[in-house]
């Protein structure tokens, strides 16, 4: 049946990159790829041969991941990839390594194992974290089935014997971008963390593991949601970091935060479907207490995170791509324009990145075998830190990833959580151990 699914999926000779995906290959450079990682920690050690078998059985169900990236005259596109692989590998200490488009048999995904952990890495041109979570959980479910466990489908676990729905493969931006107003893009340059660059592709991971219940209780004590609370803690940490540098002129502190558009527009796409918002404070206006920062974040999110504003954002982005002039500009010139704009404007509009996948659920039969999930945003494009949050049952993990030696922002962040009564266990990839 898997072979039949693969043949059916391959009838489509190529896929256009979705609206978000067009940017990520353009930013590719020798020491940077737009790669993220999702991990699941099981309660027994991984058997690599069975994991490889589960990958081989599962991947044909996800044709938009079984692809290679190609260049056309005007646009890049994805074509079905029937080469051998991808092959599971023993894990490495620096996750989210640059992914070269012609390497790895041209696959844009990687699967690792270490102890009890399965990790799935994907280039962002294929999907956002929600799309990747379907692949990881379905592989995990098939692996557990090979061990003799009965696992049902549902949630992020798909039936590998079913043909993918057309909506799973669509560019959902095109379907929903219908706002009559194009929202402005210009924002002021934000504060940037200064630090000492690590050697070539050393990615520092600092992970905080804590009780979901404790975080919810603390956030509620401030009258906020978990996402609002943790955004405020990160803004507070960045503000303290900037003050510690005694700058001649302070700058606004901003966070780039992706919003899952599936919450507002009905879609089952497994590709990218996110939009960015920028919670911020401006220290030039005066001293901020943590409570004031949290109140500002709370009202910002209530005001901007709704279908009206988000539709305006994606309509603006789509208009740029569908502009008749843009369509006939050669790819090499598009790359130059996009990279220049991102480097000089877009990347300078945020001080850090933060994503929260929220509470992850698995089919009931999987629960006894799963301990926790992790998400990593991967290496930042520039010298800063990225923060990724996910929770499963009563374990919430916060993973910071940076390519600088200093970890002041992370220290401020976790210190604030402890001050608020949250017990935090710290892990790091400098000592890779399953705890």
C-alpha positions, 0 to 999 in steps of 0.5 A, spaced: 500 500 500 505 504 501 508 503 494 501 505 491 501 511 495 508 513 493 506 512 485 500 516 486 503 522 490 509 522 484 504 523 479 504 530 481 511 532 477 512 538 482 510 543 487 510 550 488 514 553 494 509 556 499 508 563 500 513 563 506 518 557 503 520 562 498 524 566 503 528 560 506 532 557 500 534 564 499 537 565 506 542 559 505 549 560 506 555 556 508 554 556 515 546 557 515 540 553 513 533 554 515 532 548 519 528 546 525 528 540 530 522 536 533 524 531 538 520 525 542 523 522 548 520 515 549 521 511 555 525 505 552 532 505 548 531 506 540 532 500 536 535 503 529 533 498 525 526 498 526 526 506 526 529 505 519 523 501 517 518 505 520 521 511 516 521 507 510 513 505 511 511 512 513 515 517 508 510 515 502 504 518 506 508 525 506 509 526 499 511 534 500 516 531 505 519 526 500 522 531 495 528 535 492 529 542 491 530 545 484 531 551 481 527 554 475 529 561 471 524 565 475 522 560 482 525 554 486 520 548 486 520 541 489 520 535 485 518 528 488 525 524 490 525 517 489 532 516 491 534 511 497 533 514 504 533 518 508 537 514 513 536 514 520 543 517 523 546 517 530 545 523 533 550 529 534 551 534 539 550 540 534 543 539 532 540 543 526 547 543 522 546 546 515 543 542 510 546 542 503 540 542 497 545 537 493 547 532 499 543 527 503 541 524 496 537 531 496 532 530 502 531 536 506 529 532 512 534 528 517 532 523 522 536 522 528 536 517 534 540 517 541 538 513 547 531 514 548 530 520 543 528 520 536 529 527 532 526 529 526 529 535 522 526 539 516 528 545 512 523 550 513 522 550 505 518 544 506 513 546 512 512 549 519 513 546 526 506 543 525 507 540 519 513 537 521 510 534 528 505 530 523 511 526 520 515 525 527 508 523 531 506 518 525 514 515 524 513 514 532 507 511 532 509 506 526 515 505 530 511 503 536 507 498 532 513 495 529 515 493 537 508 490 537 504 496 540 497 497 538 496 505 536 490 508 533 490 514 529 488 521 530 491 528 532 498 528 529 498 521 527 496 519 520 494 513 517 500 511 512 495 507 508 491 512 506 492 517 500 494 524 502 488 529 502 489 534 496 488 540 502 494 537 506 499 539 500 496 546 498 499 553 499 493 555 504 496 562 504 493 563 497 486 560 499 485 565 505 489 571 503 483 576 501 484 582 505 482 589 502 487 592 505 495 591 505 498 592 512 504 596 512 511 593 514 516 598 516 518 597 523 524 601 527 530 597 528 530 593 534 536 592 540 541 586 538 544 582 543 552 582 542 556 576 543 562 572 542 561 568 536 562 560 537 567 556 532 564 554 525 557 551 526 557 550 534 550 551 536 549 552 544 542 549 546 540 551 553 534 547 555 529 548 561 524 543 563 519 544 568 512 543 570 506 545 566 502 546 572 506 550 575 507 555 569 500 555 568 499 557 575 504 563 575 501 565 568 494 566 571 497 569 577 499 575 573 492 574 569 496 572 563 496 566 558 502 561 558 505 564 551 503 572 554 507 570 560 513 567 557 514 572 552 514 578 557 519 574 561 523 574 554 522 581 553 524 583 560 531 578 560 532 582 553 531 589 557 536 587 562 541 585 557 541 591 554 541 595 560 547 591 562 551 593 556 550 601 558 549 603 551 549 610 548 542 609 545 537 604 547 533 601 542 526 598 542 526 590 544 522 586 540 520 578 539 519 575 532 513 570 534 510 566 529 503 565 529 499 558 527 494 560 522 490 554 522 487 556 529 484 562 525 483 559 518 480 552 517 486 548 514 489 541 514 495 543 510 502 540 512 506 545 509 508 552 512 502 556 514 504 561 519 505 569 520 509 573 524 507 578 530 512 582 534 511 583 541 515 589 544 517 594 549 521 601 548 525 602 554 526 610 551 519 611 554 522 610 561 523 604 566 518 598 565 517 593 571 515 586 569 508 587 570 508 593 565 511 589 560 506 583 561 500 588 561 503 591 554 504 584 551 497 581 553 494 587 550 498 587 544 496 579 543 489 580 544 489 586 539 493 583 533 492 575 534 485 575 530 483 573 523 482 580 521 490 583 522 493 576 520 489 576 513 492 583 512 499 580 513 498 574 509 495 578 503 501 583 503 506 578 503 502 574 497 501 581 493 509 581 493 509 574 490 504 575 485 506 582 483 506 581 475 513 585 475 516 580 480 514 574 477 518 576 471 524 577 475 530 572 474 531 568 480 538 570 481 535 577 482 530 575 486 535 572 491 539 578 491 533 583 493 530 578 498 537 577 501 538 584 501 531 586 504 532 581 510 539 582 512 538 590 512 531 590 514 527 584 516 532 581 521 534 587 524 526 588 526 527 583 532 531 582 538 530 574 539 525 569 536 520 565 540 515 560 538 510 556 542 507 549 539 503 549 545 500 543 548 502 536 544 497 530 545 498 523 542 493 518 541 491 514 548 495 508 546 502 512 545 501 515 552 505 510 556 511 510 551 512 517 551 516 522 556 516 528 553 517 533 546 522 538 544 522 543 539 528 547 537 528 553 532 535 552 530 541 557 529 539 564 528 540 568 522 544 573 526 548 573 533 542 572 537 538 567 541 532 563 539 527 560 544 522 554 542 517 552 547 512 545 547 509 542 553 506 534 553 502 532 559 505 536 565 512 537 562 514 543 559 520 544 555 524 551 553 529 550 548 534 556 547 539 556 541 544 561 539 551 561 536 554 566 541 558 564 547 555 568 552 548 566 555 546 572 559 539 572 556 538 565 558 540 566 565 536 572 566 530 568 563 530 562 567 532 566 573 526 570 573 522 563 572 525 561 579 524 567 582 516 566 580 516 560 584 517 555 578 522 549 579 527 549 573 531 543 571 537 545 566 540 541 560 545 543 555 548 539 549 555 540 552 553 534 556 548 530 552 545 525 557 538 523 557 535 525 564 
